[in-house]
């Protein structure tokens, strides 16, 4: 069975590949575009095609944290 992989693009979307099921906050299924092995999920908040990325991050100068924050504890 394939595994789900998520890659964080620098100042861009989450790139998700593998067998996923996507739903909104109410649990309503969101169709994955047919024939897509990878989807790009918006993380800048500016896409007009949410939850999918439409490239707006590059137009608005989205600047994400460059590294994950280490867990403290």
C-alpha positions as CSV (number, residue, x, y, z in Angstrom):
1,X,0.0,0.0,0.0
2,X,1.2,3.5,-0.8
3,X,2.0,5.8,2.0
4,X,1.0,9.4,2.4
5,X,3.8,11.9,2.1
6,X,3.7,15.6,2.9
7,X,6.4,18.0,1.8
8,X,6.4,21.7,2.9
9,X,7.4,23.9,-0.1
10,X,9.5,26.9,0.9
11,X,7.2,29.8,1.1
12,X,4.6,27.8,-0.7
13,X,2.0,25.0,-0.3
14,X,1.9,21.7,1.5
15,X,2.5,19.1,-1.2
16,X,0.5,15.9,-0.3
17,X,0.9,12.7,-2.2
18,X,-0.5,9.2,-1.7
19,X,-4.0,7.9,-0.9
20,X,-5.7,10.7,1.0
21,X,-9.2,11.6,1.9
22,X,-9.8,15.4,2.2
23,X,-12.7,17.0,4.1
24,X,-13.6,20.4,5.4
25,X,-14.2,21.5,9.0
26,X,-17.7,20.1,8.9
27,X,-16.5,16.7,7.7
28,X,-17.8,17.2,4.1
29,X,-15.6,15.5,1.6
30,X,-13.6,17.6,-0.8
31,X,-12.9,15.9,-4.2
32,X,-9.3,15.4,-5.2
33,X,-8.9,16.5,-8.8
34,X,-9.0,13.3,-10.9
35,X,-5.7,11.9,-12.1
36,X,-3.7,13.8,-9.5
37,X,-1.1,11.8,-7.6
38,X,-0.1,15.0,-5.6
39,X,-2.2,17.9,-4.5
40,X,-0.9,21.3,-3.3
41,X,-2.8,22.6,-0.2
42,X,-2.7,26.4,0.4
43,X,-1.0,27.5,3.6
44,X,-0.8,31.3,2.9
45,X,-4.6,31.8,3.2
46,X,-4.8,33.8,-0.1
47,X,-5.9,31.1,-2.6
48,X,-9.3,31.6,-4.2
49,X,-9.4,27.9,-4.8
50,X,-9.0,26.8,-1.1
51,X,-8.0,24.3,0.1
52,X,-5.9,24.0,-3.0
53,X,-3.0,26.3,-3.8
54,X,-3.5,28.6,-6.8
55,X,-0.1,30.3,-6.6
56,X,-1.2,33.4,-4.8
57,X,1.6,32.9,-2.2
58,X,4.1,34.1,-4.8
59,X,2.0,37.2,-5.6
60,X,1.5,38.3,-2.0
61,X,5.0,37.7,-0.8
62,X,4.1,34.9,1.6
63,X,7.1,34.3,4.0
64,X,6.7,31.2,6.0
65,X,8.9,30.1,8.9
66,X,11.9,28.4,7.3
67,X,12.2,25.6,9.8
68,X,9.8,23.7,12.1
69,X,9.9,24.9,15.7
70,X,11.6,22.4,18.0
71,X,9.4,21.0,20.7
72,X,10.4,22.3,24.1
73,X,9.9,20.3,27.2
